[in-house]
Amino acid sequence: MGGLEEVPKEIVQVYKDQKQVIDGRGPRLSDIVKMLQDTASMKRTFICIDALDECVGRYRVEILDSLHQIQRVSPGTRMFITGRPHVEAEVGRRLPGRGTALRITPRRDDIISFLHRRLDQDIRSEAMDDSLKADIVKKIAEDVSEM
């Protein structure tokens, strides 16, 4: 139950062709969509996209529309997309009836624990006293809990 035995020849060829282009640019989005459609039609495929909300809006639309094209050709393709709540409606519009939103929010204690670990790993620990560290933890934990 693993992945493909080898990268399909068509995908290898597209990348080889692109190396010959000036500056060796990567494949175009349309090429990538076609490759994913071909691959997804051969075997059950999972596509994971992390932090979709960090993508510029114009490109986010292109990515979501491309994912929709892939799912139309290969309905067995499964997608896992993460992002902040403000992109949820956009995902729902661009990939209608294709997903379930699951809200995950960090616990305040987890954030504080993470911050303490990171501050303890600081290689210039002499730059901060305990009071400054406490202020940093307090402020960040408050700000994050409001998101």
Secondary structure as GFF3:
##gff-version 3
##sequence-region A 1 147
A	DSSP	alpha_helix	9	20	.	.	.	ID=ss1
A	DSSP	three_ten_helix	22	24	.	.	.	ID=ss2
A	DSSP	alpha_helix	29	42	.	.	.	ID=ss3
A	DSSP	beta_strand	46	49	.	.	.	ID=ss4
A	DSSP	three_ten_helix	52	54	.	.	.	ID=ss5
A	DSSP	alpha_helix	57	73	.	.	.	ID=ss6
A	DSSP	beta_strand	78	81	.	.	.	ID=ss7
A	DSSP	three_ten_helix	85	87	.	.	.	ID=ss8
A	DSSP	alpha_helix	88	94	.	.	.	ID=ss9
A	DSSP	alpha_helix	108	120	.	.	.	ID=ss10
A	DSSP	three_ten_helix	125	127	.	.	.	ID=ss11
A	DSSP	alpha_helix	130	145	.	.	.	ID=ss12
###
